[in-house]
Amino acid sequence: MLRPILRAAWGADTCDPHDLSDWHPGNPARGQCGVTALIIQDLLGGELILGEVLVGGTKAGHHYWNRLPDGREVDLTADQFAAQEVVVGGRVQQRRPGPPARCRRQYETLRQRVLAALDGGAAQSGSSSWRLNRSSAPAGGHATASAIASPASRRSTSCQPSQ
């Protein structure tokens, strides 16, 4: 359920500025990892995972994905990478309170689109409301883990939601 909603919500205006020159409609996941991981964490809980992206053995960036409360790892933006880009490592990244310092506008734009799709247009707005409105999530405050399709393989780039 969330995968198609997020894919439909991605655009150049939600892309990490570092990756904007590589973003195009044929690769809508490019540069979306940070903001997408934050939205998934808002809806489902769990942890943000940060890995490094290597190209030819050289660090080229960072990549974010999620570890759900049940321990499953979900990466909805893994398909953004070319074959030579490889994601390595993966450590829990603590999220700072408040809105993300990087890509705040992109996060808020994506959040608003996702909530609108989930709520039929009743997305919460305003700069003071950086967290998702829990009343917009399914009963219990979080969507179920089954709302996301099975995780894809991880690869890499530079999306940093809270740095």
VOZAVO-368891 format. One record per residue (C-alpha): residue in three letters; x, y, z negated. Coordinates in steps of 0.25 Angstrom, whole numbers, padded with zeros to 4 digits, always signed. Each point is the difference from the previous one (the first is absolute). Last residue first. Layout:
ALAXYZ ...
END
This chain:
GLN+0089+0063-0037 SER-0014-0005-0002 PRO-0005-0005+0013 GLN+0013-0003+0007 CYS-0001-0005+0014 SER+0013-0002+0008 THR+0000-0013+0008 SER-0001-0015+0000 ARG-0004-0015+0001 ARG-0009-0008-0008 SER-0008-0012+0005 ALA-0015+0001+0000 PRO-0009-0001-0012 SER-0013-0008+0001 ALA-0013+0009+0002 ILE-0003+0010-0010 ALA-0014+0001-0007 SER+0003-0014-0006 ALA+0008+0008-0010 THR-0013+0005-0006 ALA-0002+0015+0000 HIS+0003+0007-0013 GLY-0009+0008-0009 GLY-0008-0012-0006 ALA-0011+0000+0010 PRO+0005+0005+0014 ALA+0008+0012+0002 SER-0007+0014+0002 SER-0003+0001-0015 ARG+0015-0001-0002 ASN+0002+0014+0007 LEU+0014-0002+0006 ARG+0010+0008-0007 TRP+0005+0013+0005 SER-0012+0008-0005 SER+0006+0013-0004 SER+0002+0004+0015 GLY-0014-0002+0004 SER-0008-0010+0007 GLN-0008-0013-0004 ALA-0005-0008+0012 ALA-0015-0003+0001 GLY+0001-0002+0015 GLY-0005-0015+0001 ASP+0007-0003-0013 LEU+0010-0010+0005 ALA+0002+0008+0013 ALA+0000+0014-0007 LEU+0009-0006-0011 VAL+0010-0005+0011 ARG+0000+0014+0007 GLN+0002+0008-0013 ARG+0011-0009-0004 LEU+0007+0001+0013 THR-0001+0016+0000 GLU+0004+0000-0015 TYR+0012-0009+0003 GLN+0005+0008+0012 ARG-0001+0013-0007 ARG+0008-0005-0012 CYS+0010-0006+0009 ARG+0011+0001-0010 ALA-0003+0005-0015 PRO-0011-0011-0001 PRO-0012+0005-0008 GLY+0000-0001-0015 PRO+0007-0010-0009 ARG+0013-0006+0006 ARG-0001-0013+0006 GLN+0010-0010-0005 GLN+0007-0008+0012 VAL+0001-0015-0002 ARG+0012-0006+0008 GLY+0000-0006+0014 GLY+0013-0004+0006 VAL+0001+0000+0015 VAL-0009+0005+0012 VAL+0006-0002+0014 GLU-0001+0009+0012 GLN+0006-0007+0012 ALA-0013-0006+0004 ALA-0007+0013+0000 PHE-0009+0004-0012 GLN-0014+0005-0001 ASP-0006-0014-0002 ALA+0004+0001-0015 THR-0010+0011-0003 LEU-0011-0008-0007 ASP+0010-0006-0010 VAL-0006-0009-0011 GLU+0007-0007-0010 ARG-0008-0010-0009 GLY+0003+0000-0015 ASP-0015+0000-0004 PRO+0001+0015-0004 LEU+0004+0003+0014 ARG+0014+0003+0005 ASN+0000+0011+0010 TRP+0009+0005+0011 TYR+0010+0011+0002 HIS+0012+0001+0010 HIS+0013+0008-0001 GLY+0009+0005+0011 ALA+0012-0003+0010 LYS+0009-0008-0009 THR+0011-0007+0009 GLY+0000-0015+0003 GLY-0004+0002+0014 VAL-0012+0008-0004 LEU-0004-0001-0014 VAL-0012+0004-0008 GLU+0001+0000-0015 GLY-0011-0004-0009 LEU-0010+0006-0009 ILE-0012-0007-0007 LEU-0012+0008-0006 GLU-0007-0008-0011 GLY-0014-0005-0002 GLY-0013+0007+0000 LEU-0010-0003+0011 LEU-0006+0013+0005 ASP+0011+0010-0005 GLN+0011-0010+0003 ILE-0005-0002+0014 ILE-0001+0015+0002 LEU+0015+0002-0005 ALA+0005-0011+0009 THR-0007+0006+0012 VAL+0006+0014-0003 GLY+0014-0006-0001 CYS-0001-0010+0012 GLN-0006+0009+0010 GLY+0012+0004+0008 ARG-0003-0009+0012 ALA-0013-0007-0003 PRO-0007+0006+0012 ASN+0010-0007+0010 GLY-0008+0002+0014 PRO-0006+0013-0005 HIS+0014+0006-0002 TRP+0010+0002-0011 ASP+0015+0000+0003 SER+0002+0015-0001 LEU-0009+0001-0013 ASP+0009-0010-0007 HIS+0007+0010-0010 PRO-0013+0008+0000 ASP-0007-0012-0007 CYS-0012-0003+0008 THR-0014+0005-0005 ASP-0002+0011+0011 ALA+0006-0009+0011 GLY-0012-0009-0003 TRP-0004-0011-0009 ALA-0015-0001-0004 ALA-0004-0011+0010 ARG+0011-0009-0005 LEU-0004+0003-0014 ILE-0014-0004+0002 PRO+0004-0012+0008 ARG+0009-0005-0011 LEU-0009+0003-0011 MET-0011-0010+0003 
END
